[in-house]
Amino acid sequence: MKKLKELLDQVGKPTVLKQDRIDTSAIQVPQYVYKEVNRIRNPQVDRDTIASINEAFFVTTTDPDQLELEAMPDNSTLEFIEARRESLQRQQNAVSKKLSDVILHNQPSYIKELKEVQELQRSLHNAFVICSNGRRALMSVGVRCSTASLSLLSNQQKRESLLTLWEALQTIKTLQHSDVRLSELMEDEDYAGAIQLCLECQHAAATYKHYHCIKDLSTKLQDTLELIEEQIDVALSKTCRLFDPTVYTKLQQGYQLLGKTQSAVDQLLMHYTASIHNTAFQIVFGFAELSKCESNLQKKQYKDICSLINKDFYIPCLLELCKGVWSIMLCYHNASKWHHNNQGQLTDDDIKSYVNGKLAHGRHRVWSDAQSRIKTFILSSELNGFKYDDFIMILDIVKRFIEVGNDFITDPSSNEQPIDSLTEPLRQQTLSYFHSHHRTRLDELLMFLENEAWQPCPVRSSFTVFGMDEFKFLKQTYQMTPKDDPNSEVTTLDPGSRYFDPFNSEGHPFSDLQKSSQDPDSNKPKPRYDSYENSDDEDDIDHELSLDYVDEKTGESPMSGSSSTQSLKSPSHPHGPVLTNTALHVLRLCGSYLKMCDVLQPIALDVVVCMSQLFDLYFYAVYAFFSTDEEKRRCRLDRLQSTVTHIETTLFTPEVNGKAPNAQQEMPRISVPTLSPAVDLNQPTTYYGITERIVATESLICLASQFELLHKNLEEMIPSSKKAFLQQFYSQTVRATTDVRYPSYLGIAIHSVDVATTVNRMSMVNWDVREIMSQHNNYVDMLLNDLSNFRITLFGSVRSVRLPDEVVKVIWQHCITICNQAFVEGFSNVKKCSNEGRALMQLDYQQFLMKLEKLTNIRPIPNREYVESYIKAYYLTETDLHQWMNNHTEYNHKQLTALLSCSAATYTSSSSNRKTKQRMMSLIDDLTNRK
């Protein structure tokens, strides 16, 4: 550094160089000098130089000489070594300068701190002097004070100590007798007072803990406090079975004094869980002992004991179990209400929020524990062996219990979803029972159908399914729902407002079910079907029955004086619906099925599918019993045929490739029903079973109308995603019942006229006349006379049932169709016919239509175009006849051939007649082969 400063001094004195006139060009300045000068003038150079130093030099354990020698290459030259030396020199200079600058920069602080240290040294010296003076003063006072003064002060001090000791002894004596008072407070259930006294004793014991006798007393007080907490916990557990607001208030005050309000809520939830489990075990254990099934029941688990309950005690045990669990839930509900009404006692918002949250969550926890007990009880027994009424009672009880639970956990302010663990096991048990029950009912219904006499069952005129006992629950459930009442207001119910608050003082939600299970009349047989008569309105029945009578004087009925031209109508029978015993049985089964559906909504689709099978079986039986194969062929309606095919596929044969509506159960396999031998449909004396046909067919249509009344109820029961099956059932099956009239009543209509005789009469008529006739032929009057006799015979054959106008219309339609076929068949037998003869054909048919309108009161006559078009076809030319045959495929080969033989297109004797007939015959053959 000195050398460097000398160089800087020389560079900084240019005047001296000028005075001495030294030739600067002759001076050789080393190169490193210039570098040093540049470094001094440029601080950045120093920073770069310091940055270039090897970091190993800054490690204290590093030997720099050894490090540098090791870094030197083996073939180092002198120039390299010199350059390295200069580099290290520059680095050393830069570090030295940096260190010097730092020292110079911090020198004022160093001087300031040094002055403060010196000032502190002077203060310590002054303190030492003061202490020495004070000690000398105290020694002087001790010498001057007398012994008497010190003795007086000592005695006063002892007196005060003795007074303090006396007070302490009095307190200790009180503490030793505090256990007696604590016992009295606990007997009086004054838990808050006992805790307050114990805490005060503990505080006093802590004050005098320096006394040896207090140590044992403190331990005793701590044990007493723990004993009080245990007794409070026992009292808290008792509130789970019998809630007393006064006792519960004292308990909460005690926990509040202990500072354990939050722990009390946690402990309360544990007690409710234990109470539910213990109560359920005790109830089931008691009924298991009554069953006298096994010994050593105490060692068995709850699930095993549930499986030992006898069927005779199953429903009473279930009722008691639901009652017992409900009573615990009622106590929890009252405890929650107590906390809600006494929130002002908690000043800490955090504690208040914690308690409210725990109690809200606790409702779901208590309900979950309650469900688990009932669920285990249900799943531990096989319910398939129960009678249907008993099974419905079980479903009613469980449904009521689920409603109780929903009322218990209802909380509009909570987003927590309720846990339903009862519905699924109940659904499984119900499905297993229901499908077994349904199979039995199908066989039973099949037996009913095969033994049915098809006679009307008397019911009142205003009969509907909602008047039957089996459907009364629907009337209560669905006809008065709030959403159907425009004046009703939708309100949000508070938790427990339905099944807890009304029974807070007495009673329970299962009282009505318990009375039903204990009612001896509940096991009586069901009322007969004729009980559905209008017993509430006997005058109305008498009036209706009086409409059909025989005059005792004349022996004639009031209808015997009617004119011969009166249209076919039924006698004056009561205008109630036509139903059979089997149809009513189907409705009763449907009502019992829907009861299951109402109790357990998740099986709604299975129930509706099985209901449809009951209807399908009745539908198919009526169709098959009262329609022959020929009648079915002649009345081949698309909707009816599709429905029958569907029933045959799904009901009488199992589903194999396709998916049945109920994918969980295979479709039942049942045999095809057969008509009872007691029903003879071929006896002319009963007019071929006209009464049985009317009763069977109209009872099916009446059954369909009752199903229509249930349509809305079924839609509300099943989920939206499954309503397609319901819509298909109603559109394809229920509404196709009216189509069954056509094949059923055709068996009556075919006996209205003798077609063969009519055709034979027509063949005797001379149609090759040469003048236009003004008088129709006699066969027309004979045919009309046959129809009139048919009406009178039919009218006289129907006595025990009313003949509906719709049935009359269907029968007349069949009769008209048969007559039209007879006309066409008779005209097709004509071998030779003139134009005047064709006009006579039209005259005969028009006369028939005019008289028929008066006879039947049907206007216009249906299917008249069938005959008129055939008559008019005689006048067509070859081209028109060819087109007419293509458009009218309802005629058979014989009728078309006869038309061709007598038509105007081939009746001439021209040379092309043979070729024309050949072309037309080829067309007829082709049309016949297409059919």
HELIX and SHEET records of a PDB file:
HELIX    1   1 LYS A    2  VAL A   11  1                                  10    
HELIX    2   2 PRO A   14  ASP A   20  1                                   7    
HELIX    3   3 THR A   24  ALA A   26  5                                   3    
HELIX    4   4 GLN A   31  ARG A   41  1                                  11    
HELIX    5   5 PRO A   43  ALA A   51  1                                   9    
HELIX    6   6 GLU A   55  PHE A   58  5                                   4    
HELIX    7   7 PRO A   64  ALA A   71  1                                   8    
HELIX    8   8 LEU A   78  ARG A  144  1                                  67    
HELIX    9   9 THR A  147  GLN A  176  1                                  30    
HELIX   10  10 SER A  178  GLU A  187  1                                  10    
HELIX   11  11 TYR A  191  THR A  207  1                                  17    
HELIX   12  12 HIS A  212  LYS A  238  1                                  27    
HELIX   13  13 PRO A  245  LEU A  258  1                                  14    
HELIX   14  14 THR A  261  SER A  291  1                                  31    
HELIX   15  15 LEU A  297  LYS A  299  5                                   3    
HELIX   16  16 TYR A  302  CYS A  306  1                                   5    
HELIX   17  17 LYS A  311  ASN A  341  1                                  31    
HELIX   18  18 GLN A  343  GLN A  345  5                                   3    
HELIX   19  19 ASP A  349  LEU A  379  1                                  31    
HELIX   20  20 LEU A  383  GLY A  385  5                                   3    
HELIX   21  21 TYR A  388  ILE A  409  1                                  22    
HELIX   22  22 THR A  423  GLU A  450  1                                  28    
HELIX   23  23 VAL A  465  GLY A  467  5                                   3    
HELIX   24  24 ASP A  469  PHE A  471  5                                   3    
HELIX   25  25 LYS A  472  TYR A  478  1                                   7    
HELIX   26  26 PRO A  482  ASP A  484  5                                   3    
HELIX   27  27 ASP A  501  PHE A  503  5                                   3    
HELIX   28  28 SER A  511  GLN A  518  1                                   8    
HELIX   29  29 PRO A  520  ASN A  523  5                                   4    
HELIX   30  30 TYR A  529  TYR A  532  5                                   4    
HELIX   31  31 GLU A  538  LEU A  545  1                                   8    
HELIX   32  32 PRO A  558  GLY A  561  5                                   4    
HELIX   33  33 ASN A  581  VAL A  599  1                                  19    
HELIX   34  34 GLN A  601  ILE A  603  5                                   3    
HELIX   35  35 ALA A  604  PHE A  625  1                                  22    
HELIX   36  36 ASP A  629  ARG A  634  1                                   6    
HELIX   37  37 ASP A  638  LEU A  651  1                                  14    
HELIX   38  38 PRO A  684  THR A  686  5                                   3    
HELIX   39  39 ILE A  690  LEU A  709  1                                  20    
HELIX   40  40 HIS A  711  MET A  717  1                                   7    
HELIX   41  41 SER A  720  LYS A  722  5                                   3    
HELIX   42  42 LYS A  723  GLN A  732  1                                  10    
HELIX   43  43 VAL A  734  VAL A  740  5                                   7    
HELIX   44  44 ARG A  741  ALA A  749  1                                   9    
HELIX   45  45 VAL A  755  SER A  763  1                                   9    
HELIX   46  46 ASN A  778  SER A  797  1                                  20    
HELIX   47  47 ASP A  805  SER A  828  1                                  24    
HELIX   48  48 ASN A  835  THR A  856  1                                  22    
HELIX   49  49 GLU A  865  LYS A  872  1                                   8    
HELIX   50  50 ALA A  873  TYR A  875  5                                   3    
HELIX   51  51 GLU A  878  ASN A  887  1                                  10    
HELIX   52  52 HIS A  893  CYS A  902  1                                  10    
HELIX   53  53 ASN A  913  ARG A  930  1                                  18    
END                                                                             
